[in-house]
Amino acid sequence: MKHMIEELIPDFSSSQIPLLMGILNVTPDSFSDGNKFIQRDSAVEHAFSLIREGADIIDIGGESSRPGAIPLPVQTELERVIPIISGIRRHSQIPISLDTTKAEVAEAGIREGVRIINDISALRFDPKMIEVLTGNKNVAIILMHMQGIPQSMQENPFYENVVSELLDFFTERIQFCIDNGIQRSRIILDPGIGFGKRLGDNLQILRNIAKFRIFDLPILIGASRKGFINMIDPCEVHDRLGGTLAVTALSYQHHVDIIRVHDIQPNRQFLLVLNAINKS
């Protein structure tokens, strides 16, 4: 099955290391880099810094999805992300992913050149999002699992069997997409590390990444600097590169297709050296 990601990144199928998705949060309150890239010029410059370091995709988000985050008005989100997208697109054709749950924001981003919609609700929050995607057949969709909503997702998450429940969730969401005219070849799956999960849930998901291969779709893992690392080894957000690289190593081992990270250069170097050792 030829996936749309192969159109965006022609060497996707032959790549020996996962694609790296660089995180660009243009928010004042994201857990890791809130307020750091809220200004257009600094955000665009950071995007090009990620590109120079080897990012394959830039993922732009204008609304924080950290635990306890408050929903953002559409207009505010548009004002944050659209100038950044157009600023990047003026000088680069790198694939841009837009992290949003809002149909209006997604549609505006697509007009500016976005080719991937990264929806943490897996198309559950805005019923019009499906219309945007059926109307733009050259756009891929990332379906992420989240229990609850960002405001309350970490208050009391519970699973009988987190891996089994995620497999059921993706089965239903994939079928929903197909029933509404979105081809399988446009879908990417993200198990949503840290989104309505306890420490043990996150560890079980990572331990069982290979089980998500049953869908024969690209898998994305986003664990960069996340709180579960702090639960294992208490540290500040910016001191979690070691924990992030542990997940990167596991993702490589289990043939994950895309890794979403803040720190492109060390993750890329880590993967290149690991791959060289593995192939020698």
C-alpha positions as a Markdown table, in Angstrom:
| # | Residue | x | y | z |
|---|---|---|---|---|
| 1 | Met | 0.0 | 0.0 | 0.0 |
| 2 | Lys | 1.5 | 3.3 | -1.1 |
| 3 | His | 1.0 | 5.9 | 1.7 |
| 4 | Met | 0.6 | 9.6 | 1.2 |
| 5 | Ile | 3.6 | 10.2 | 3.3 |
| 6 | Glu | 5.7 | 8.8 | 0.4 |
| 7 | Glu | 4.4 | 11.6 | -1.8 |
| 8 | Leu | 5.5 | 14.2 | 0.8 |
| 9 | Ile | 8.9 | 12.5 | 1.5 |
| 10 | Pro | 9.9 | 10.5 | -1.5 |
| 11 | Asp | 12.6 | 8.4 | 0.3 |
| 12 | Phe | 10.2 | 7.5 | 3.1 |
| 13 | Ser | 10.0 | 3.8 | 2.1 |
| 14 | Ser | 13.8 | 3.4 | 1.8 |
| 15 | Ser | 14.7 | 5.4 | 4.9 |
| 16 | Gln | 16.7 | 3.3 | 7.4 |
| 17 | Ile | 15.8 | 5.6 | 10.3 |
| 18 | Pro | 12.4 | 7.1 | 11.4 |
| 19 | Leu | 11.4 | 10.4 | 10.0 |
| 20 | Leu | 11.9 | 13.2 | 12.5 |
| 21 | Met | 9.0 | 15.6 | 13.1 |
| 22 | Gly | 10.2 | 18.9 | 14.7 |
| 23 | Ile | 8.0 | 20.5 | 17.3 |
| 24 | Leu | 7.2 | 24.2 | 16.9 |
| 25 | Asn | 4.8 | 25.4 | 19.6 |
| 26 | Val | 3.6 | 28.9 | 19.1 |
| 27 | Thr | 1.8 | 29.1 | 22.4 |
| 28 | Pro | 2.4 | 31.0 | 25.7 |
| 29 | Asp | 1.6 | 28.0 | 27.9 |
| 30 | Ser | 2.9 | 24.7 | 26.4 |
| 31 | Phe | 4.6 | 22.5 | 29.0 |
| 32 | Ser | 8.0 | 22.6 | 27.4 |
| 33 | Asp | 8.6 | 25.7 | 25.4 |
| 34 | Gly | 5.6 | 27.9 | 26.1 |
| 35 | Asn | 6.1 | 31.6 | 25.1 |
| 36 | Lys | 9.5 | 30.9 | 23.6 |
| 37 | Phe | 8.4 | 31.1 | 20.0 |
| 38 | Ile | 5.2 | 33.1 | 20.2 |
| 39 | Gln | 6.6 | 35.9 | 18.0 |
| 40 | Arg | 6.4 | 35.3 | 14.3 |
| 41 | Asp | 10.1 | 36.0 | 13.5 |
| 42 | Ser | 11.5 | 33.8 | 16.3 |
| 43 | Ala | 9.1 | 31.0 | 15.4 |
| 44 | Val | 10.0 | 31.0 | 11.7 |
| 45 | Glu | 13.7 | 31.2 | 12.6 |
| 46 | His | 13.3 | 28.2 | 14.9 |
| 47 | Ala | 11.6 | 26.3 | 12.2 |
| 48 | Phe | 14.5 | 26.8 | 9.9 |
| 49 | Ser | 16.9 | 25.9 | 12.7 |
| 50 | Leu | 15.0 | 22.5 | 13.0 |
| 51 | Ile | 15.2 | 22.1 | 9.2 |
| 52 | Arg | 19.0 | 22.7 | 9.2 |
| 53 | Glu | 19.3 | 20.1 | 12.0 |
| 54 | Gly | 17.6 | 17.5 | 9.8 |
| 55 | Ala | 13.9 | 17.7 | 10.5 |
| 56 | Asp | 11.8 | 15.9 | 7.9 |
| 57 | Ile | 8.5 | 17.5 | 9.0 |
| 58 | Ile | 7.6 | 20.6 | 11.0 |
| 59 | Asp | 4.6 | 20.3 | 13.3 |
| 60 | Ile | 3.1 | 23.7 | 14.3 |
| 61 | Gly | 0.7 | 24.1 | 17.1 |
| 62 | Gly | -1.1 | 27.2 | 18.3 |
| 63 | Glu | -3.1 | 25.7 | 21.1 |
| 64 | Ser | -1.5 | 24.0 | 24.1 |
| 65 | Ser | -2.7 | 20.5 | 24.8 |
| 66 | Arg | -0.8 | 20.1 | 28.1 |
| 67 | Pro | -2.9 | 18.7 | 31.1 |
| 68 | Gly | -5.3 | 21.4 | 32.3 |
| 69 | Ala | -5.0 | 23.5 | 29.1 |
| 70 | Ile | -8.0 | 25.8 | 28.4 |
| 71 | Pro | -9.6 | 25.7 | 24.9 |
| 72 | Leu | -8.6 | 28.6 | 22.6 |
| 73 | Pro | -10.8 | 30.7 | 20.4 |
| 74 | Val | -10.5 | 30.0 | 16.7 |
| 75 | Gln | -9.4 | 33.5 | 15.8 |
| 76 | Thr | -6.6 | 33.4 | 18.4 |
| 77 | Glu | -5.3 | 30.1 | 17.1 |
| 78 | Leu | -5.5 | 31.4 | 13.5 |
| 79 | Glu | -3.5 | 34.5 | 14.4 |
| 80 | Arg | -0.8 | 32.4 | 16.0 |
| 81 | Val | -0.3 | 29.7 | 13.3 |
| 82 | Ile | -1.1 | 31.2 | 9.9 |
| 83 | Pro | 1.7 | 33.8 | 9.8 |
| 84 | Ile | 4.2 | 31.1 | 10.8 |
| 85 | Ile | 3.0 | 28.6 | 8.1 |
| 86 | Ser | 3.2 | 31.3 | 5.4 |
| 87 | Gly | 6.6 | 32.4 | 6.7 |
| 88 | Ile | 8.0 | 28.9 | 6.4 |
| 89 | Arg | 6.3 | 28.2 | 3.1 |
| 90 | Arg | 7.8 | 31.3 | 1.5 |
| 91 | His | 11.3 | 29.8 | 1.7 |
| 92 | Ser | 10.8 | 26.0 | 2.1 |
| 93 | Gln | 8.7 | 23.2 | 0.8 |
| 94 | Ile | 9.3 | 21.0 | 3.8 |
| 95 | Pro | 6.1 | 19.1 | 4.8 |
| 96 | Ile | 4.2 | 21.1 | 7.4 |
| 97 | Ser | 1.9 | 19.4 | 9.9 |
| 98 | Leu | -0.7 | 21.5 | 11.7 |
| 99 | Asp | -1.6 | 20.4 | 15.3 |
| 100 | Thr | -5.2 | 21.5 | 15.6 |
| 101 | Thr | -8.6 | 20.0 | 16.4 |
| 102 | Lys | -10.5 | 22.9 | 14.7 |
| 103 | Ala | -11.8 | 22.6 | 11.2 |
| 104 | Glu | -11.6 | 26.3 | 10.5 |
| 105 | Val | -7.9 | 26.4 | 11.5 |
| 106 | Ala | -7.2 | 23.2 | 9.5 |
| 107 | Glu | -8.8 | 24.6 | 6.4 |
| 108 | Ala | -6.9 | 27.9 | 6.7 |
| 109 | Gly | -3.6 | 26.0 | 7.2 |
| 110 | Ile | -4.2 | 23.8 | 4.2 |
| 111 | Arg | -4.7 | 26.9 | 2.0 |
| 112 | Glu | -1.3 | 28.1 | 3.2 |
| 113 | Gly | 0.4 | 24.8 | 2.2 |
| 114 | Val | -0.1 | 22.4 | 5.2 |
| 115 | Arg | -0.1 | 18.8 | 4.1 |
| 116 | Ile | -0.7 | 17.0 | 7.4 |
| 117 | Ile | -3.4 | 17.6 | 10.0 |
| 118 | Asn | -2.4 | 16.4 | 13.5 |
| 119 | Asp | -5.6 | 16.0 | 15.4 |
| 120 | Ile | -5.2 | 15.0 | 19.0 |
| 121 | Ser | -9.0 | 14.3 | 19.2 |
| 122 | Ala | -8.8 | 11.9 | 16.2 |
| 123 | Leu | -11.6 | 13.8 | 14.5 |
| 124 | Arg | -13.9 | 13.7 | 17.6 |
| 125 | Phe | -14.0 | 17.3 | 18.7 |
| 126 | Asp | -15.1 | 19.2 | 15.6 |
| 127 | Pro | -17.6 | 17.4 | 13.4 |
| 128 | Lys | -16.6 | 19.7 | 10.5 |
| 129 | Met | -13.1 | 18.5 | 10.4 |
| 130 | Ile | -14.1 | 15.4 | 8.4 |
| 131 | Glu | -15.6 | 17.8 | 5.8 |
| 132 | Val | -12.3 | 19.6 | 5.5 |
| 133 | Leu | -10.4 | 16.4 | 5.0 |
| 134 | Thr | -12.8 | 14.9 | 2.4 |
| 135 | Gly | -12.5 | 18.2 | 0.5 |
| 136 | Asn | -8.7 | 18.1 | 0.5 |
| 137 | Lys | -7.6 | 14.7 | -0.7 |
| 138 | Asn | -3.9 | 15.5 | -0.8 |
| 139 | Val | -3.8 | 16.0 | 3.0 |
| 140 | Ala | -2.8 | 13.3 | 5.5 |
| 141 | Ile | -4.4 | 12.9 | 8.9 |
| 142 | Ile | -2.7 | 11.9 | 12.2 |
| 143 | Leu | -5.3 | 10.1 | 14.5 |
| 144 | Met | -4.1 | 10.4 | 18.1 |
| 145 | His | -5.6 | 8.5 | 21.1 |
| 146 | Met | -6.5 | 10.6 | 24.1 |
| 147 | Gln | -8.8 | 9.6 | 27.0 |
| 148 | Gly | -10.9 | 12.6 | 27.9 |
| 149 | Ile | -10.0 | 16.2 | 27.1 |
| 150 | Pro | -6.8 | 18.2 | 27.9 |
| 151 | Gln | -8.5 | 20.1 | 30.7 |
| 152 | Ser | -9.1 | 16.9 | 32.7 |
| 153 | Met | -7.3 | 14.0 | 31.0 |
| 154 | Gln | -4.8 | 13.5 | 33.8 |
| 155 | Glu | -7.2 | 13.7 | 36.7 |
| 156 | Asn | -8.1 | 10.0 | 36.9 |
| 157 | Pro | -7.3 | 8.1 | 33.8 |
| 158 | Phe | -8.1 | 4.4 | 33.9 |
| 159 | Tyr | -7.7 | 1.4 | 31.6 |
| 160 | Glu | -8.4 | -2.3 | 32.1 |
| 161 | Asn | -5.9 | -3.1 | 29.3 |
| 162 | Val | -4.5 | 0.0 | 27.7 |
| 163 | Val | -3.0 | -1.7 | 24.6 |
| 164 | Ser | -6.2 | -3.6 | 23.9 |
| 165 | Glu | -8.3 | -0.5 | 24.3 |
| 166 | Leu | -6.1 | 1.6 | 22.0 |
| 167 | Leu | -6.3 | -1.1 | 19.4 |
| 168 | Asp | -10.1 | -1.0 | 19.6 |
| 169 | Phe | -10.0 | 2.8 | 19.4 |
| 170 | Phe | -7.9 | 2.8 | 16.3 |
| 171 | Thr | -10.1 | 0.1 | 14.7 |
| 172 | Glu | -13.1 | 2.3 | 15.2 |
| 173 | Arg | -11.4 | 5.6 | 14.1 |
| 174 | Ile | -9.9 | 4.1 | 10.9 |
| 175 | Gln | -13.3 | 2.7 | 10.0 |
| 176 | Phe | -14.9 | 6.1 | 10.7 |
| 177 | Cys | -12.4 | 7.7 | 8.3 |
| 178 | Ile | -13.0 | 5.1 | 5.6 |
| 179 | Asp | -16.8 | 5.4 | 5.9 |
| 180 | Asn | -16.5 | 9.2 | 5.5 |
| 181 | Gly | -14.3 | 9.1 | 2.4 |
| 182 | Ile | -10.8 | 9.3 | 3.8 |
| 183 | Gln | -8.6 | 6.6 | 2.3 |
| 184 | Arg | -6.4 | 4.4 | 4.5 |
| 185 | Ser | -3.4 | 5.7 | 2.6 |
| 186 | Arg | -3.9 | 9.1 | 4.3 |
| 187 | Ile | -3.9 | 7.9 | 7.9 |
| 188 | Ile | -1.1 | 8.0 | 10.5 |
| 189 | Leu | -1.6 | 6.6 | 14.0 |
| 190 | Asp | -0.3 | 8.1 | 17.3 |
| 191 | Pro | -1.0 | 6.2 | 20.5 |
| 192 | Gly | -0.9 | 9.5 | 22.4 |
| 193 | Ile | 1.9 | 9.1 | 25.1 |
| 194 | Gly | 0.9 | 11.2 | 28.1 |
| 195 | Phe | -2.6 | 12.0 | 26.9 |
| 196 | Gly | -4.9 | 10.6 | 29.6 |
| 197 | Lys | -2.5 | 7.9 | 30.6 |
| 198 | Arg | -0.8 | 6.9 | 33.9 |
| 199 | Leu | 2.9 | 6.1 | 34.0 |
| 200 | Gly | 2.2 | 2.4 | 33.7 |
| 201 | Asp | 0.0 | 2.9 | 30.7 |
| 202 | Asn | 2.7 | 4.9 | 28.9 |
| 203 | Leu | 5.2 | 2.2 | 29.6 |
| 204 | Gln | 2.9 | -0.6 | 28.4 |
| 205 | Ile | 2.2 | 1.3 | 25.2 |
| 206 | Leu | 5.9 | 1.8 | 24.5 |
| 207 | Arg | 6.6 | -1.8 | 25.4 |
| 208 | Asn | 4.0 | -3.0 | 22.9 |
| 209 | Ile | 4.6 | -0.6 | 20.0 |
| 210 | Ala | 4.9 | -3.5 | 17.6 |
| 211 | Lys | 1.3 | -4.5 | 18.2 |
| 212 | Phe | 0.1 | -1.4 | 16.4 |
| 213 | Arg | 1.6 | -2.7 | 13.2 |
| 214 | Ile | -1.5 | -4.8 | 12.8 |
| 215 | Phe | -3.1 | -1.9 | 11.0 |
| 216 | Asp | -0.3 | -1.6 | 8.4 |
| 217 | Leu | -0.3 | 2.2 | 8.7 |
| 218 | Pro | 2.5 | 4.6 | 9.7 |
| 219 | Ile | 3.0 | 5.0 | 13.4 |
| 220 | Leu | 4.1 | 8.2 | 15.1 |
| 221 | Ile | 5.5 | 8.4 | 18.6 |
| 222 | Gly | 5.6 | 11.6 | 20.5 |
| 223 | Ala | 7.3 | 11.3 | 23.9 |
| 224 | Ser | 9.7 | 14.2 | 23.8 |
| 225 | Arg | 10.4 | 15.7 | 27.3 |
| 226 | Lys | 7.0 | 14.4 | 28.6 |
| 227 | Gly | 6.0 | 14.1 | 32.2 |
| 228 | Phe | 6.4 | 10.3 | 32.5 |
| 229 | Ile | 10.2 | 10.7 | 32.2 |
| 230 | Asn | 10.0 | 13.0 | 35.2 |
| 231 | Met | 8.1 | 10.3 | 37.1 |
| 232 | Ile | 10.9 | 7.8 | 36.5 |
| 233 | Asp | 13.8 | 10.3 | 37.1 |
| 234 | Pro | 12.6 | 13.7 | 38.6 |
| 235 | Cys | 14.1 | 16.5 | 36.5 |
| 236 | Glu | 13.3 | 19.8 | 34.8 |
| 237 | Val | 11.6 | 19.7 | 31.4 |
| 238 | His | 14.8 | 20.7 | 29.5 |
| 239 | Asp | 16.8 | 17.9 | 31.2 |
| 240 | Arg | 14.7 | 15.1 | 29.7 |
| 241 | Leu | 16.8 | 14.5 | 26.6 |
| 242 | Gly | 18.1 | 11.2 | 27.9 |
| 243 | Gly | 14.6 | 9.8 | 28.6 |
| 244 | Thr | 13.5 | 11.1 | 25.1 |
| 245 | Leu | 16.4 | 9.2 | 23.5 |
| 246 | Ala | 15.5 | 6.0 | 25.3 |
| 247 | Val | 12.1 | 6.2 | 23.5 |
| 248 | Thr | 13.8 | 7.1 | 20.2 |
| 249 | Ala | 15.9 | 3.9 | 20.6 |
| 250 | Leu | 12.8 | 1.8 | 21.2 |
| 251 | Ser | 11.1 | 3.4 | 18.3 |
| 252 | Tyr | 14.0 | 2.6 | 16.0 |
| 253 | Gln | 14.0 | -1.0 | 17.3 |
| 254 | His | 10.3 | -1.4 | 16.5 |
| 255 | His | 10.3 | 0.3 | 13.1 |
| 256 | Val | 8.3 | 3.4 | 14.2 |
| 257 | Asp | 7.8 | 5.6 | 11.1 |
| 258 | Ile | 7.8 | 9.1 | 12.6 |
| 259 | Ile | 9.2 | 10.4 | 15.9 |
| 260 | Arg | 8.0 | 13.8 | 17.1 |
| 261 | Val | 10.7 | 15.6 | 19.1 |
| 262 | His | 11.8 | 19.0 | 20.3 |
| 263 | Asp | 15.6 | 18.3 | 19.8 |
| 264 | Ile | 16.2 | 17.3 | 16.2 |
| 265 | Gln | 20.0 | 17.3 | 16.1 |
| 266 | Pro | 20.7 | 14.9 | 19.0 |
| 267 | Asn | 17.9 | 12.6 | 18.0 |
| 268 | Arg | 19.1 | 12.5 | 14.4 |
| 269 | Gln | 22.7 | 11.9 | 15.4 |
| 270 | Phe | 21.6 | 9.2 | 17.9 |
| 271 | Leu | 19.6 | 7.4 | 15.1 |
| 272 | Leu | 22.3 | 7.6 | 12.5 |
| 273 | Val | 24.9 | 6.2 | 14.9 |
| 274 | Leu | 22.6 | 3.5 | 16.1 |
| 275 | Asn | 21.7 | 2.6 | 12.6 |
| 276 | Ala | 25.3 | 2.5 | 11.5 |
| 277 | Ile | 26.2 | 0.1 | 14.3 |
| 278 | Asn | 23.2 | -2.1 | 13.5 |
| 279 | Lys | 24.0 | -2.3 | 9.8 |
| 280 | Ser | 27.8 | -2.8 | 10.2 |
